[in-house]
Each structure stands twice: as C-alpha cells, then as structure tokens.
C-alpha cells in the first residue's frame, strides 16, 4: 500500500499517526531521563582522602629536629653576600664589586673551598654554615666598616617539584630547607587526581641516591626526617592513572551518546514532520 493510499484511508492513517507520535514522545522522555541520569552519575567525583587523615582529634606530636638543620657550605655552592653597615657609602663598594671570583651570579666556592672577597682576600667557606661565614666576614670587616652586618644566602640551592601539581617548577632555597607542605603550596597544591599517599622524594648524596615514598594522609609525616626537603631534592607527585583512564572512557562515551542522541532526535523530528 502506497503512502497516498494509506493517507486516504482516514481511520488507518490516524491510528498509525497516533502510534508514531506516541512512540516518539515516549522515546524523547525516556532518552531525556537516560541522559539526565547518565551525565549526573558520570560527574567526576573528587578523590577521596584528605591530608592527615590519621588526625582524629586535637593532638600534639614531637617534631623532628635535626642537629644539622643549617646547611653546610660545600664546593660548587654559589653564595650571595650582602654587606650593610653604618658606613653607607663604604658598604656599597662590597655590594657592587664584581670580578671573576665575585660574579654577578654570586660568590662561587672553588675546589679549594674558598671564596675571594674584596679587601679580605681568600676566605675559607667550605664546612661553615651561612651564619658562621657571615660572622667571620663581619669580624674581618671591622677595620673598614662601622658595625658591619653580612647576609649570606645560597643562590644555587633548589628543589624540583614534578608530577600532579598545579604548577610544576624548580623552587629556589636561598636559606635553609623548605618543608614538603610549603613546596606543594608554592606549586599551587595537588591536582584532584594526585595520590596523597604516594609522594616520592628523590635525594642524592655523595655515595648513593635515595628514593623515599611519603604518605601525606599519615600524621607521622610531621615527625619524619623527610618533612624538610634538602637542596637538589626532587619531589614527584604520582597520579591516579586508573582514575584518569576511567574519566577518558566516560568522556568518550558521553561524546558518542551525544552524537547518537542528536541523530535520534533528528530522525524523530523528520518522522513527525512527515506524518503531520
């Protein structure tokens, strides 16, 4: 039976048209509900697990205190030394002086462990802390300056922050150590897919390289000797790759279903227009 003949049969045509319209409206409702449920259920959930989950209530712990919290100056270190005193004009000479030994990038500790300083000549820096070197410089400057004060900082000490953080970077450490929490905060905090219980610290020493896994959900981190990063440490934050793969699958499925829904909706509209 052709469409024209079918349309001329008023009763049969009206019945078929009613069935198609009812089916199309019913299908639209079902499809809409299905998509509403799907997109709501596929919403990315934030990773469970907060910092310091083992902290159940207000408490106090003994902090880790190292006898060598002050870094020792070693060969190859680059030092920034700023001199201040009541002799303002004279102090400026020490802060602007530049030779091969006192470069614009700072004072390099040579292979003999020395730096060369204006008027003072060779100064043994290796094996001293920043405070000890500053005190020696201040003492030796007394014949030239009134109440001299020396500020010594490191220019080449740094830590590398990598992995699942908002802003991976190399952080300078002009003074002493920096804590893991400070390093992460300065890097924009962890991403949502970061594994807080799998923070890797890579530390080099003269004899070997150490790999240490840190759990930031465990309160014991505050009493750990690894709470403070050391110069040239690498902090790597692992990602939940399983979660990433699941999210990629969800996004792909959402895209495919969106295309299918668009095609079905277009088909329903065409059928509806034909039978009108």
MARTI-895010 format. One record per atom (N, C-alpha, C, O): residue in three letters; x, y, z. Coordinates in steps of 0.02 Angstrom, whole numbers, plus 50000, padded with zeros to 5 digits. Layout:
# MARTI-895010
ALAXYZ/...
***
This chain:
# MARTI-895010
UNK500424994150000/UNK500005000050000/UNK500445006250000/UNK500875006850043/UNK500355010749953/UNK500745016849949/UNK500525021750004/UNK499995021050034/UNK500965026750016/UNK500825031650070/UNK500185035550054/UNK499805037150100/UNK500075037249989/UNK499475041149970/UNK498845037149984/UNK498355039850009/UNK498865030549967/UNK498285026349980/UNK498165025650055/UNK497595025650079/UNK498735025050092/UNK498675024550165/UNK498365030750194/UNK497955030550240/UNK498585036550167/UNK498325042850193/UNK497585043750178/UNK497225046950216/UNK497365041050121/UNK496655041450103/UNK496225037250149/UNK495635038750160/UNK496515031950176/UNK496155027750225/UNK496195031350292/UNK496665030250330/UNK495705035550307/UNK495725040150363/UNK495815036550429/UNK496215038750470/UNK495445031250441/UNK495465027850506/UNK496145024650518/UNK496445025450571/UNK496385020850467/UNK497035017550474/UNK497605022550480/UNK498065021550519/UNK497575027950441/UNK498095033050443/UNK498125036550511/UNK498665037550539/UNK497535038250537/UNK497525041550602/UNK497795037050657/UNK498125039350703/UNK497645030550651/UNK497885025750701/UNK498655025150699/UNK498985025350751/UNK498935024550639/UNK499655024050631/UNK499995030450655/UNK500515030250688/UNK499705036150636/UNK499995042550656/UNK499995043250732/UNK500465045950761/UNK499465040950764/UNK499425041250838/UNK499965036950870/UNK500285039050918/UNK500065030950842/UNK500575026450869/UNK501275029550862/UNK501665029350910/UNK501435032350804/UNK502095035250792/UNK502215041150838/UNK502755041950867/UNK501705045550843/UNK501785051450886/UNK501865049450960/UNK502285052150996/UNK501465044650980/UNK501525042351049/UNK502205039251062/UNK502515040551114/UNK502435035251014/UNK503095032151021/UNK503655037351023/UNK504115036851063/UNK503605042350979/UNK504135047550976/UNK504155051651040/UNK504685053151065/UNK503555053451065/UNK503535057351128/UNK503805053151187/UNK504175055551229/UNK503595046751186/UNK503825042251240/UNK504585041351236/UNK504925041151287/UNK504835040651175/UNK505555039751165/UNK505945045951188/UNK506475045351218/UNK505675051851173/UNK506005058051194/UNK506065058351270/UNK506575060351297/UNK505515056451304/UNK505525056651377/UNK506035051751405/UNK506435053451450/UNK506025045651378/UNK506495040551402/UNK507215042751389/UNK507645042051432/UNK507335045351328/UNK508015047551310/UNK508245053251354/UNK508825053451376/UNK507785057951368/UNK507975063551411/UNK508145061251481/UNK508635063551511/UNK507735056851509/UNK507865054251576/UNK508525050351579/UNK508905050851626/UNK508645046451526/UNK509255042551524/UNK509865046951523/UNK510355045651558/UNK509835052251482/UNK510415056751479/UNK510505060651543/UNK511065061951564/UNK509955062751574/UNK510005066251637/UNK510335061951690/UNK510765064251728/UNK510125055651693/UNK510425050951741/UNK511155049651725/UNK511575049351770/UNK511305048951661/UNK511995047251641/UNK512475052851657/UNK512995051651688/UNK512305058951637/UNK512765064551648/UNK512825066251722/UNK513345068751744/UNK512295064951760/UNK512345066251832/UNK512785061051866/UNK513195062751908/UNK512705054651846/UNK513095049351877/UNK513815049451855/UNK514255046951890/UNK513955052251795/UNK514635052351769/UNK515025058551790/UNK515595059651769/UNK514725062551832/UNK515075068451856/UNK515685066251895/UNK515645061851938/UNK516255069351880/UNK516885067351912/UNK516845068651987/UNK516685074252009/UNK516985063652025/UNK516985064352097/UNK517695065852121/UNK518185063052095/UNK517735070152169/UNK518385071952195/UNK518695066052231/UNK518355062252265/UNK519335065352223/UNK519685059652252/UNK519585059452327/UNK519675064452362/UNK519405053652352/UNK519335052852424/UNK520025052852456/UNK520515050652426/UNK520045055252516/UNK520685055452551/UNK520955062452557/UNK521145065452508/UNK520965065052618/UNK521215071752631/UNK521905071252662/UNK522155065952679/UNK522215077152670/UNK522845077352706/UNK522735075252779/UNK522225076852809/UNK523225071552806/UNK523245069952878/UNK522605066552902/UNK522315068552952/UNK522395061352866/UNK521785057952885/UNK521835054352952/UNK521335053052985/UNK522455052852973/UNK522535049353037/UNK522455054053097/UNK522465051853154/UNK522375060553083/UNK522255065353137/UNK521515065053155/UNK521105068053121/UNK521345061553209/UNK520655060453228/UNK520385066053271/UNK519775067453269/UNK520805069353308/UNK520575074853352/UNK521175079253368/UNK521735077953346/UNK521055084453406/UNK521595088953425/UNK522135085053462/UNK521995081253508/UNK522745086153442/UNK523295082453472/UNK523945086353463/UNK523945091653431/UNK524475083753489/UNK525135086653480/UNK525635081053470/UNK525555075553497/UNK526145082453429/UNK526655077453415/UNK527335080653424/UNK527405086753421/UNK527835076453433/UNK528515078853438/UNK528795079853367/UNK528815075153328/UNK529005085953353/UNK529285087353287/UNK529985084353281/UNK530335083353330/UNK530155082853218/UNK530835080353205/UNK531305086353204/UNK531215090953164/UNK531805086253247/UNK532305091553249/UNK532985088553234/UNK533225084353271/UNK533285090853180/UNK533935088153160/UNK534485092553190/UNK534415098653195/UNK535025089253208/UNK535595093053235/UNK535945097053180/UNK536335101553194/UNK535785095353118/UNK536105098853062/UNK535585102353018/UNK535595101752957/UNK535135105953051/UNK534615109353013/UNK534905114852969/UNK534605116552918/UNK535475117552989/UNK535805122652947/UNK536235119252894/UNK536635114752910/UNK536145121352832/UNK536535118252778/UNK537265120352783/UNK537425126052800/UNK537705115652768/UNK538415116952768/UNK538635118952698/UNK538435115752648/UNK539035124052693/UNK539295126352629/UNK539785121252601/UNK540225118852637/UNK539705119652538/UNK540145114752506/UNK540435117552441/UNK540225122852418/UNK540915113952413/UNK541205115952349/UNK540665116252295/UNK540225111952292/UNK540705121352253/UNK540225122252200/UNK539625126452219/UNK539245128452175/UNK539525127852284/UNK538985132252304/UNK539105139352279/UNK539665141652274/UNK538555142652263/UNK538595149652242/UNK538235153652297/UNK537655152552311/UNK538605158352326/UNK538355162252382/UNK538205169452362/UNK538575172452324/UNK537665171952389/UNK537515179052382/UNK537675182352449/UNK537405180452501/UNK538135187252449/UNK538355190552510/UNK538215197952505/UNK538475201452462/UNK537795200352550/UNK537615207452552/UNK537885210552617/UNK537775207852671/UNK538235216152611/UNK538535219552669/UNK538155225852684/UNK538015229852640/UNK537985226752748/UNK537665232952772/UNK538065235452833/UNK538345231552871/UNK538075241952840/UNK538425244852898/UNK538205252152906/UNK537825254852866/UNK538465255252959/UNK538335262352969/UNK538745266652921/UNK538615272652914/UNK539235263552889/UNK539625267052838/UNK539295265552770/UNK539505261152733/UNK538765269352756/UNK538345267752698/UNK538725267652633/UNK538675262952594/UNK539125272852621/UNK539485273252557/UNK540005267752551/UNK540085264852497/UNK540345266252605/UNK540855260952604/UNK540535254052594/UNK540815249652561/UNK539945253152623/UNK539595246652615/UNK539425245252543/UNK539435239552520/UNK539265250652506/UNK539065249752436/UNK539605246752393/UNK539465243452343/UNK540235247952412/UNK540795245252373/UNK540785237652374/UNK540915234452322/UNK540625234652430/UNK540625227352436/UNK540035224152399/UNK540065218352378/UNK539505228052392/UNK538905225352359/UNK538905226252283/UNK538485223252249/UNK539345230352258/UNK539375231452185/UNK540005228652155/UNK540085228452094/UNK540475226452197/UNK541115223952173/UNK541005217552132/UNK540615213252153/UNK541335216952075/UNK541255211152033/UNK541895209451997/UNK542175213551960/UNK542135203352008/UNK542705200851970/UNK542535193851948/UNK541965191651952/UNK543035190251923/UNK542915183351903/UNK542715179051962/UNK542345174251954/UNK542955180752022/UNK542785176752081/UNK542125178852111/UNK541735174652135/UNK541985185352110/UNK541345187852135/UNK540925189952076/UNK540895195852059/UNK540595185152045/UNK540215186451984/UNK539545189552001/UNK539335189852059/UNK539195191751948/UNK538535194551957/UNK538055189251983/UNK537525190852011/UNK538235182951974/UNK537815177451999/UNK538005175352070/UNK537705170752097/UNK538485178652101/UNK538665177152170/UNK539385174852177/UNK539765174952129/UNK539555172852237/UNK540235170652253/UNK540265163052247/UNK539935159452285/UNK540665160552201/UNK540735153452190/UNK541245150452238/UNK541805153052243/UNK541055145252274/UNK541525141652318/UNK541935137052273/UNK541675132352244/UNK542595138552269/UNK543025134852222/UNK543195127852247/UNK542965125752300/UNK543615124352209/UNK543795117552226/UNK544175116952291/UNK544185111752323/UNK544495122552310/UNK544855122552374/UNK544395124352432/UNK544605124352490/UNK543755125852417/UNK543275127552468/UNK543295134852489/UNK543045136652542/UNK543595139152446/UNK543685146252464/UNK543265150752419/UNK543055148852365/UNK543155156852444/UNK542895162352404/UNK543395168152410/UNK543775168552458/UNK543375172452361/UNK543805178452364/UNK543375184552372/UNK542915185752333/UNK543525188452425/UNK543115194152444/UNK543545200452442/UNK544135200352459/UNK543245205952420/UNK543605212352415/UNK543915214252482/UNK543585214052534/UNK544545216252480/UNK544945218452537/UNK545125212652584/UNK545655212752616/UNK544695207752589/UNK544815202252635/UNK545195196452603/UNK545465192152638/UNK545215196452537/UNK545585191152502/UNK545225184452507/UNK544615184052500/UNK545615179252518/UNK545345172452519/UNK545025170852586/UNK545325171952639/UNK544415168352584/UNK544045166352644/UNK543835159052637/UNK543535157152586/UNK543985155152687/UNK543765148152686/UNK543015147752700/UNK542795149752754/UNK542635145252653/UNK541905144852660/UNK541665137752670/UNK541165136652706/UNK541995132952640/UNK541775125952644/UNK541785123552716/UNK542255124852754/UNK541255119952734/UNK541205117152801/UNK540875121752851/UNK540725119652907/UNK540745127952832/UNK540415132752876/UNK539665133152860/UNK539455131552804/UNK539275135452909/UNK538585137152895/UNK538555144352870/UNK539055147952872/UNK537975146452848/UNK537905153452825/UNK538055158352882/UNK538385163452872/UNK537805156652941/UNK537905161052998/UNK538645161453018/UNK538895166853034/UNK538985155853015/UNK539695155853033/UNK540115159852983/UNK540555163653003/UNK539965159152919/UNK540325163052869/UNK540165170452876/UNK540615174652870/UNK539535172152888/UNK539345179152897/UNK539705182152957/UNK539935187952954/UNK539755178453012/UNK540095180953072/UNK540835182253058/UNK541115187153082/UNK541165177753020/UNK541865178753004/UNK541965184952960/UNK542425188852971/UNK541545185752911/UNK541595191652867/UNK541485198052907/UNK541855202952897/UNK540995198152952/UNK540865204052992/UNK541475205753035/UNK541665211653041/UNK541785200753065/UNK542375201953107/UNK542955204853066/UNK543295209453088/UNK543065202053007/UNK543625204252966/UNK543495211052932/UNK543965214252908/UNK542865213152931/UNK542705219752902/UNK542725225452953/UNK542665231252935/UNK542805223753016/UNK542795228953068/UNK543315234453057/UNK543165240253071/UNK543915233053031/UNK544395238553019/UNK544165243352963/UNK544425248852957/UNK543675241152921/UNK543485245152863/UNK542785248152869/UNK542645253252837/UNK542355245052909/UNK541665247352914/UNK541445248052987/UNK541725244753031/UNK540955252352998/UNK540695253353065/UNK540085248753075/UNK539585249453040/UNK540145244253122/UNK539615239353139/UNK539365235753076/UNK538775236253059/UNK539795232153042/UNK539585228552981/UNK539125222652996/UNK539195219253047/UNK538665221452950/UNK538215215752953/UNK538235212252886/UNK538125215452834/UNK538365205752886/UNK538395201952823/UNK537805197052819/UNK537675193352867/UNK537455197152763/UNK536915192452750/UNK537155187552696/UNK537325189552641/UNK537155181152713/UNK537395176052666/UNK536805171452649/UNK536485168652694/UNK536675170652585/UNK536155166152562/UNK536415161852505/UNK536915163552473/UNK536075156352492/UNK536265151952437/UNK535905154152373/UNK535325156152375/UNK536265153752317/UNK535955155252253/UNK535835149152210/UNK535435149352164/UNK536165143752225/UNK536105137852182/UNK535735132052216/UNK535695126552188/UNK535475133152277/UNK535095127952310/UNK534365128152286/UNK534055133452287/UNK534115122452266/UNK533435122252239/UNK533135115252246/UNK533505110352257/UNK532485114852240/UNK532135108352238/UNK531675108352177/UNK531425113552156/UNK531575102452150/UNK531165101752090/UNK530495098452108/UNK530485093252140/UNK529945101652089/UNK529275099152103/UNK528975096852037/UNK528895100851991/UNK528795090352032/UNK528545087551970/UNK527915083451983/UNK527735082052041/UNK527585081551928/UNK527015077051934/UNK526355080651938/UNK526255085851907/UNK525905077851977/UNK525215080151979/UNK525125085952028/UNK524785085452079/UNK525445091552011/UNK525355097852048/UNK525135103151998/UNK525255102451938/UNK524825108452022/UNK524565113551978/UNK525105117051939/UNK525025118551880/UNK525665118351971/UNK526205122051939/UNK526885118751952/UNK527245120751997/UNK527055113651913/UNK527725110551921/UNK528265115651910/UNK528225119751864/UNK528785115551951/UNK529295120751946/UNK529915118751985/UNK529945113752020/UNK530425123051977/UNK531035122552016/UNK531025128252067/UNK531025134152048/UNK531025126552131/UNK530995131552184/UNK531695132952212/UNK532065128352229/UNK531865139252216/UNK532495141252246/UNK532455140752322/UNK531935141952352/UNK533025139052353/UNK533085138752426/UNK533655143352449/UNK534205140952462/UNK533525149852453/UNK534065154452471/UNK534305153652542/UNK534865155652558/UNK533895150752585/UNK534095150052655/UNK534185142652671/UNK534635139352644/UNK533785139952716/UNK533875133052735/UNK533365128552699/UNK533165130152644/UNK533175123252731/UNK532715118552699/UNK532015121552692/UNK531835126452725/UNK531625118352649/UNK530925120152640/UNK530515113852654/UNK530725108352635/UNK529945114552686/UNK529545108652703/UNK529165106152641/UNK529065109852593/UNK528955099952644/UNK528555097052589/UNK527925101052579/UNK527725102352522/UNK527595102952633/UNK526965106552628/UNK527055113452596/UNK526655115552555/UNK527595116852615/UNK527735123352585/UNK527865122652510/UNK527625126652469/UNK528255117552492/UNK528425116452421/UNK527805115052380/UNK527725117652324/UNK527345110952407/UNK526735109352372/UNK526275115452366/UNK525975116752314/UNK526235119352421/UNK525815125352420/UNK526075130452370/UNK525685133552333/UNK526745131352367/UNK527035136052319/UNK526945133752247/UNK526995137752200/UNK526815127252238/UNK526695124552171/UNK525955124152154/UNK525765120752106/UNK525535127452193/UNK524825127852178/UNK524415122152205/UNK523835121252184/UNK524685118152251/UNK524345112452282/UNK524295106652233/UNK524445107252173/UNK524065100952259/UNK524005094852219/UNK523385095152175/UNK522895098452191/UNK523425091752118/UNK522835091252075/UNK522355086052104/UNK522525082352150/UNK521745085852076/UNK521235081352103/UNK521425074052094/UNK521225069852134/UNK521815072552041/UNK521995065552029/UNK522645063552064/UNK522895058052053/UNK522915067852106/UNK523535066352140/UNK523425061152195/UNK522915061152229/UNK523915056752203/UNK523895051852256/UNK524265054652317/UNK524885054852318/UNK523895056752366/UNK524195059752425/UNK524605054752466/UNK525045056652505/UNK524465048452456/UNK524845043352494/UNK525435040552455/UNK525715035452474/UNK525615043852400/UNK526175041352360/UNK526585047252332/UNK526605048352272/UNK526895050952378/UNK527335056452360/UNK528055053952361/UNK528295051652413/UNK528395054452305/UNK529075051752300/UNK529585057452307/UNK529535062652274/UNK530075056352351/UNK530635060952358/UNK531275057352335/UNK531435051952358/UNK531625060552288/UNK532255057852263/UNK532815062152289/UNK532825068252278/UNK533285059252325/UNK533815063052358/UNK534495060052340/UNK534595054052347/UNK534935064252318/UNK535615062152300/UNK536095063552358/UNK536045068652392/UNK536555058952368/UNK537105060052414/UNK537745058352377/UNK537735056352319/UNK538295059152410/UNK538945057752378/UNK539005050452357/UNK539285048852305/UNK538735045952398/UNK538835038852387/UNK538255035452351/UNK538355030552315/UNK537645037952361/UNK537075034352332/UNK536485039152321/UNK536495044952341/UNK535965036452290/UNK535345040052277/UNK534785036552315/UNK534715030352311/UNK534385040352351/UNK533855037552393/UNK533175039352365/UNK533055044952344/UNK532725034352364/UNK532025035252343/UNK531585034052404/UNK531585028552432/UNK531205039052423/UNK530785038552482/UNK530065040352465/UNK529925045552436/UNK529585035852483/UNK528875037052472/UNK528565039952536/UNK528665037352591/UNK528195045452527/UNK527895049052583/UNK527135048652578/UNK526855049152524/UNK526805047752635/UNK526075047552639/UNK525835053852675/UNK525905054452735/UNK525535058452636/UNK525305064652666/UNK524635063852702/UNK524375068652731/UNK524355057852700/UNK523745056552738/UNK523905053952808/UNK523465053252850/UNK524545052552819/UNK524765049952883/UNK525085055552924/UNK525535059052901/UNK524845056352984/UNK525085061753028/UNK525825061053045/UNK526135065953066/UNK526105055153038/UNK526805053953057/UNK527285058053014/UNK527875058453031/UNK527055060952959/UNK527485064952916/UNK527805070652956/UNK528365072752941/UNK527445073253006/UNK527695078953044/UNK528295077153088/UNK528685081453106/UNK528365070853105/UNK528925068653146/UNK529465065153105/UNK529925062153132/UNK529385065453039/UNK529855061952995/UNK530435066552975/UNK530345072652968/UNK531025063652967/UNK531605067552945/UNK531535069652872/UNK531925073752848/UNK531035066952837/UNK530915068752767/UNK530425074452760/UNK530245076452704/UNK530185077152817/UNK529705082652813/UNK530025088752780/UNK529685092552746/UNK530675089752791/UNK531025095352760/UNK531425092852700/UNK531805088052704/UNK531335096252644/UNK531705094652584/UNK532415097452589/UNK532525102652621/UNK532875094152558/UNK533575096352557/UNK533745098852487/UNK533395097352439/UNK534285102752481/UNK534485105352415/UNK534555099852363/UNK534835094552376/UNK534285101252305/UNK534305096752247/UNK533845090752252/UNK533885086152212/UNK533405090652302/UNK532895085452306/UNK532405086152248/UNK532295091652223/UNK532125080552227/UNK531595080452177/UNK530975077552210/UNK530995071952237/UNK530425081252209/UNK529795079052237/UNK529315077452180/UNK529135081852141/UNK529125071152175/UNK528675069052120/UNK528015066552149/UNK528005062152192/UNK527465069552125/UNK526795067752148/UNK526475063052096/UNK526375065052039/UNK526325057052117/UNK526035052052072/UNK525295053552058/UNK524955056552099/UNK525065051451999/UNK524365052251980/UNK524005045651984/UNK524305040251979/UNK523345046051993/UNK522925040051992/UNK522755038551919/UNK522255041051892/UNK523185034551885/UNK523095033251814/UNK522455029351800/UNK522155030351747/UNK522255025051845/UNK521625021351836/UNK521035026151833/UNK520585025451791/UNK521055031051876/UNK520525036151878/UNK520525040251814/UNK519995041951788/UNK521125041751789/UNK521185045451726/UNK520885041551668/UNK520525044251627/UNK521045035051665/UNK520785030851611/UNK520025030351614/UNK519695030551562/UNK519755029651674/UNK519035029351681/UNK518705035851659/UNK518175035751627/UNK519025041351675/UNK518745047851656/UNK518765048751580/UNK518295051351551/UNK519305046451548/UNK519345046751475/UNK518805042451442/UNK518515044451392/UNK518685036551471/UNK518155032251444/UNK517475035551452/UNK517065035151406/UNK517355038751508/UNK516715042151519/UNK516625047751468/UNK516085048451438/UNK517145051651458/UNK517095057151410/UNK516965054651339/UNK516565057551302/UNK517295049151321/UNK517185046251254/UNK516475043651247/UNK516165044751195/UNK516225040351299/UNK515545037751298/UNK515035043451295/UNK514535042951259/UNK515165048851332/UNK514725054551330/UNK514695057651261/UNK514155059551238/UNK515265058051228/UNK515285060751160/UNK514885056451112/UNK514505059051071/UNK514985049851116/UNK514625045251071/UNK513875045451083/UNK513485045451035/UNK513675045651146/UNK512955045951161/UNK512655052551140/UNK512075052751119/UNK513035057851144/UNK512795064351122/UNK512655064251047/UNK512145066851024/UNK513115061351009/UNK513015060750937/UNK512415056250921/UNK512015057850876/UNK512345050750958/UNK511775046350948/UNK511125049850963/UNK510635049150927/UNK511115053551018/UNK510505057151037/UNK510315062350986/UNK509725063250970/UNK510815065750958/UNK510685070750907/UNK510385067450845/UNK509915070050815/UNK510665061650826/UNK510415058150767/UNK509705055650777/UNK509285056250733/UNK509575052750837/UNK508905050150851/UNK508395055950854/UNK507845055250828/UNK508585061450885/UNK508135067250889/UNK507965069850820/UNK507395071550806/UNK508475070150776/UNK508355072450707/UNK507885067750671/UNK507445069850634/UNK507985061150681/UNK507555056250649/UNK506845056850673/UNK506375056350633/UNK506745057750738/UNK506075058550766/UNK505725064650737/UNK505135064450721/UNK506105070150730/UNK505825076350702/UNK505605075250631/UNK505065077450611/UNK506025071850591/UNK505865070550521/UNK505225066350515/UNK504785067950475/UNK505185060950555/UNK504595056650554/UNK503985060450574/UNK503445059650544/UNK504055064750625/UNK503495068550649/UNK503235073450596/UNK502635074450589/UNK503715076450559/UNK503515081050506/UNK503155077450449/UNK502685080050419/UNK503385071350433/UNK503095067650378/UNK502375065650391/UNK501945066150347/UNK502245063550453/UNK501575061050469/UNK501075066450484/UNK500485065050491/UNK501295072650489/UNK500825078150504/UNK500395079550442/UNK499965083950444/
***
